[in-house]
Amino acid sequence: MRMLKLLVVLILAGLIGLAGYAYFGDMAPTRQEVRTPLQLDAPAAEQPAEAAGD
């Protein structure tokens, strides 16, 4: 019975320690700038005036 109590206490201490590490540990993400070229498939800007009014 004494070993069971010790085991429960150790498991609870481990869970409390894990939760404390999750909240207070150094878990900040590393920031890194990412640049990706973007190709837009937009129509050409120069269209005839007649086509714009149809």
C-alpha positions in Angstrom: 0.0 0.0 0.0 2.9 2.3 0.7 4.4 1.7 -2.7 1.1 2.5 -4.3 1.0 5.9 -2.5 4.6 6.6 -3.5 3.8 5.8 -7.1 0.7 8.0 -7.1 2.7 10.9 -5.6 5.5 10.5 -8.2 3.0 10.4 -11.1 1.2 13.6 -9.7 4.6 15.3 -9.3 5.5 14.4 -12.8 2.3 15.7 -14.3 2.6 19.0 -12.3 6.2 19.3 -13.5 5.1 18.7 -17.1 2.3 21.3 -16.9 4.7 23.8 -15.3 7.3 23.2 -18.1 4.5 23.7 -20.7 3.5 27.1 -19.2 6.9 28.5 -18.1 9.4 26.6 -20.2 11.3 28.2 -23.1 8.9 27.2 -25.9 9.0 30.3 -28.0 8.9 29.7 -31.7 11.9 30.7 -33.8 10.9 33.5 -36.1 12.1 33.6 -39.6 11.2 35.9 -42.5 9.8 34.0 -45.5 9.6 35.6 -48.9 7.8 33.9 -51.8 7.4 35.4 -55.3 3.9 35.8 -56.4 2.7 35.5 -60.0 -0.8 36.9 -60.6 -2.8 35.7 -63.6 -4.5 39.1 -64.1 -5.5 40.3 -67.6 -3.3 42.8 -69.3 -3.9 46.5 -68.2 -4.0 47.8 -71.8 -7.3 46.9 -73.4 -8.9 48.6 -76.4 -11.6 51.2 -75.4 -14.3 49.4 -77.5 -13.8 46.1 -75.6 -14.2 47.8 -72.3 -17.6 49.3 -73.1 -19.3 46.1 -74.4 
